[in-house]
Amino acid sequence: MSQDDYYATLGLPPQAEPRQVKEAYRRLAFEHHPDRNRDTPSAADTMKRINEAYAVLSHPAKRREYDTLRERFGSSAHSRFRTSHTEQDIFSGSDINAVFEELARSFGFRGFEDIFRDVYGQSPQGFEFKRPRVTIRTFGFGRPFRSGGGSGALPPSAGILGRLARLALGKLGGGLPQKGTDIHDRICISPELAAAGGPYAYLLRPAFKKLVVKIPPGIRAGQRIRLAGMGSPGRNGGSDGDLFLKVRLRKPFRERMRSFITGILGE
């Protein structure tokens, strides 16, 4: 299994659909789960590579960035991507915690927090993973339903059962899960950074949090960069909103000075 290409790590072609990415990760996470490989010293490193590949390829914006690097730099794309992203950057917004909890429930493995500490040697609270969906099981009906849709979800038109489900969710969690609101802002970058791409320091003022935004190469004025899950927090287990940054290009210094002097002289 190659660690130099995320697609190769998951055994996928570059055109793989999101569903295929998740299926491949679930299969490999089960195959290389530390609880099934206690006598294999390399299992932890293998799991690290699988987790990293899935965290990138399952995230639309990160996958687009990685695909751009693959097109431009070929086999060195992985090293370029990895040196410009921290582990917090890579795992932010990932749902690997939910996948590990599914394995724990289905096969009696240890939960996500124990595995994370074994593999990475630190607390998972330092990373911003997706929140799991709230799940309630009916009594007497025999089928689970989820507040967030998906397999087994009750549609709004499910009659009395649907109304009972929504009432139960409201009573249990203090309200239905609600997605956080999106945040919209602007950033002003140099033409050189827009052309070449690279990191940009950004202060998320509502949260007083510093972020490192990855500017994709060739971005143009007026385009937007989406940072999934960096908007306002969701409520009652709902997903967080997104952050959208509209790009403006800074004028060259000489042009700014010319405009400034022209404004003073009134010409």
URJOKA-V130157 format. One record per helix or strand. SS is the DSSP state (hx for helix, st for strand). FROM is the first residue (numbers start at 1). TO is the last residue. Records with the same first field share a line. If there is no record, write none. Layout:
BEGIN
SS: FROM-TO + FROM-TO
END
This chain:
BEGIN
hx: 6-10 + 18-31 + 34-36 + 43-57 + 60-83 + 87-91 + 96-107 + 112-120 + 124-126 + 159-173 + 191-196 + 205-207 + 253-265
st: 135-137 + 144-146 + 178-178 + 183-190 + 198-204 + 209-215 + 224-227 + 235-235 + 243-250
END
